[in-house]
Amino acid sequence: MSGAHLELKDKFGNVMRFGIGGDNWYPPFPLIQDHRQHITEVRHLELRPDDVLMEGFPKTGSHWHHEILHMLLAGSAEYILKLEYKEFLDFFPEKELLPSDRPRVLFTHFRYNHLPLQVWEKKVKVVYLTRSPKDTWVSFYNHFHGSAGFSNYDGTWNHFLEVMMDTGFYYGDWFDYVLDWEARLAADKELNYIISSFEDLKLDPVGQIQNLDKFLGLNRGRELCERIAEACKFSNMKAVKDAQTPSEMERKIWKQNAPGFYRKGEVGDWKNWFTVAQNEAFDEMYEKRIAGSQLTYRYQ
């Protein structure tokens, strides 16, 4: 691989490919030639005051929230075009991002200390996403195991779970990630943010979309929030987004029969993956690592 990328093997012999970012390793996104330099560029990215920045660990509902936030900004329940995904800060170099001629919904999985400085300078609104770790890890595994490209991982679920518990995968150790965000948000009196839970959005989509609408100061009204909730119901959104992806591109991105970006969107799917022993081992580690934290998650 290139000098910006690293190829290792886990203890089971499965190949893991990383982008070298310094304090964390990232997916080896092909458009990023130097991940350390890219992090610096993101840090100094020019923002608009009316941009929205969405942040969270991978597989906590980024694509789902991205669609909802765009609909709220547009005041319409119409789906966005594929071009809009040029708002993913981790994947695209600055010159490839959408221009700042109108408000954008930029999103990233970077840590707090790598966010653009203008988030604070221009009081940009930040939506921080959370999801139960068990469902997050299952979705994380299926995403990268199903990938046919630069970041595919061929290990089994059992292998992946051990990697996540031992060292973490892309974006580092999950526990470090969420604990750091918890501490930073508690200490930061200047950041203009809202926390949006995957489970809350699933349980009460209209109510949670109304919360996001209020946070953004848009006052779109309940009727539009109801239409957005229906448009962004998982089955509806998956059908539209899958149809938008050309078959040739689909083959390049995903292995045959892989679920793609939109798999199940369920709460509690982890029960279909964790064995009793794995669940007990995870719970034991969780209690040790999260001791003293105020973090809570809903698992079903």
N, C-alpha and C positions, 0 to 999 in steps of 0.2 A: 504494500500500500504506500501512499504518498507520505512525505515527511510529517504531514499534519494529521495522519491517521495511524492507528496502531491496531495490530491484530494479535489477539491473545487466545488462549484456550482455558476454559474453566476446568475444574478438577475432574470432570467427566470426559474431557477431550473435545467438547463442543467449541467451535470457533466463535469468538466475540470480537466485533470490530468497533472501534471507538474513534471519535474525534478528540484530539488532545487539547483540552481547554485549560490546563493548569490545575486549579483546585478541584475541578470535576471533569469527568469524561462525558462526552456527548455522542449522540448518533453521528456517524461519519457522513454528514450531509454532503453530497457531491459538489454543491455550488460554493461551499466554504473551503477555501484553500488553506487558511490559517485560523484555527478556532480561537487562539489567544487574541489575535488581532481583531477577530470578529466581535469578541466580547467587548473589547475596547471601543469598537465602532458603535455597538449597540448602546454602550454607556453614554456616548456623546451624540446620540441620535437626535435630530431636530424633530420636535413634536409640535402639534397644534394644541392650544388649550382645550379644544373640544374633541380631541382624540380620546378614545377609551382604550385602556390597556388591560388586557385579560391575562391572568397569571395563575399557574397551579401546576402541580405534579402531573406528568403525562397520564392520560386516561381518566381524568377527573371530570370530563364533560366539556372539553374545549370546543369541539366542533359543534356540539349542541348549543352551548352558550353563544358561540360566535354567530350562529344563524339568528338566534333570538335577539342579540344586541343589535345586529344590523337591521333587523326588522323594526325594532324600536326606534333606532336613529332615523330610518326612512319613513316611519309612520305608515308602514304597509306590511301585510303578511305575505309579500312576494319573496320567493327564494333569491338569494344572491347568486351571481355568476361565479364560475370557477376562478376568474381573474382575481376575485377578492381574496383568495388564499395567498396572494402575495403580501399578506399582512403578517405572516408567520416569521417573527424576527429571528428565530433560531435557524431557519432553513435558507432564507434569502439574504444575500449581501445587500447592503444599503441601496446600491444603485438599482437593484431589482425590485425593491419594495414599491407598493403603490405610492404615487406622488401625494404630497400633502395639500392638494388643491381642494380637498373636502375632508370632513371628519372621517377617521378610520377606526376600525376595531383591531388594533394591533394585539397579537398574543404571543406569549413566550412561556417556556418552562424554566427559565433562568432563576437563580437564587436572588434573594432580596438585594444583595450587594452588587448585583450586575444589572439592575434596572437602569433605564435611562435617567440621567440626572435631571432632565427637564420634567420628569414626573412631579418632582417637588417644586421646581422653579415655576412651572406653569399650572400647578394644581390640577394635573391631569387625573381624571377619575380612574381608579383601579378596581377591577373585579377579581377577587381572589377565590379560586375554586377549591372545594374540598370534596372528598369521597372516602368511604370506608376503605381501609387499607386492603382488606381481603378481596373485595370486588376490584379495586384498583390493580392489584397485582395480577389477578386472573386476566383482566382486560389487557394489561401491559404485556403479559406473556403471549396472548393470542395475537396481538398486534405485530410483535416482532417475529414470532414464529411463523406467521402467515406472510411476512414480507418476502418478496422475491428479489429484492434489490440489495442495496449496499448494507443494510443493517439486519438481514435475516439471521435468526437464531434457530438452530436445528435441534436443540436439546429438548428433552421431555419437560412436562410440567414439574415433575419431581426435581429434575435438575435445576430448573429455573428458580423454584422456590428456595432451594438451598443457596443458590447464588444471591438471591435477594436478602436472605437472612444473614449470610456470611459477610458480604461486601457491598451489596447494592449493585445496580446495573447503570443504565444511562441516568445522568443527572445525580448520581451518587446515592448514598444510603437514604432510604425513604424516611427513616426515623430522624436522621439529622436534618433532612429537608423540612419536614413539617414542624419540628421543634424550633428550628431557626426562624421560620416564618412566624410561629406563634410568639416567640420572644420579641422579634423585630416589630411586629404589629402592635404589641402591647406597649412598647417603648416609644413608638413613633407618633408624635402628636400632630405632625404636619401632613402625613399621607392621607389623601382623600380616598377611602376605600370602603368596599362592602364585601362581606363573605357570602358566597353563594354555594350552598350544599347541593350536591348531586341528588341526594335522597330527598331533600326538601322540594327540589324542582320536580322530582318524580311523583311525590306524594300530593303536592298542591301546585301544579304548573301555573295556573292562572294567578294564584296568590304570590308565587315567587316572581313571576314576570312583572306583576304590579310593583313588587318591592324594587326590582331592578329599574323599572320605569321611574319610580319616585326618586331613587338614588341619582339617576341621570338627569333629573329635573325636566323631563319631557312632557309629563302629564298627558299621555296618550289616551287614557281612559280605559275602563274595563272591557268595553266591547272589542277594541283592537287587541287587548291582551288575551282575550278569549280566542280570537281568530289566530293569533300567533301561537298560542298553546296548541290549537288543533293542527296548524300547519307543521309545528315542530314536534308533534307526537312521533315517537320513534319510528313506527312503521311507515308513516307518511313521509317523513324526512328521508329515511333510508331509501325508499322507492325512488324519490325524486333525485337524490344525490347519486345513487348507483346508475340511474339512467343518464345522468349528465356526464359520466365518465366514459370516454371512448373505449371500446374493447381492446384496442391496441395498447392504450395506456394502462388499462386494467391488468393486462398480461405482464407488463413491465414492472408494475408495482407489487402485485400480489401473486402468490402461488395459486395453482389451480384449486378451486373450491374454498379458498380463504375467504373469511367474512368481510374483509376490507375495513374501511374506517368505521363503519357502523355495523356492530356485531349483534348485540342483544339489547343493550341499554337497560338492563334489569338491576334491581336491588336484590341481593341475596344469591346471585348466581354462584358465588364462591362455594356454596354447599355442594355443588356438582363437581367440584375440583379438589377441595381439601379433604384428605382422609381424616379420620378421627385423630390419629397420631400427629398428623401435620397441624391440625387445628390446635391441639393441646400444646405442641411445641411453639406455635406462633403466639398463642395467648400467654405463655410463660415469658417469652421474650418481650412481648408487648408490655406486660406489667412491669418488667424491669426497666425497659427503655423509656417508657412514658411516665414513670413515677414522678410526681410533682407537677405534671402538666394538667392543664384544664381541658385538653382536647377530649372530645367525645364523638362517637360515630354510631350511626344506626346500621345494623347489619342485616335487617330484613324488613 
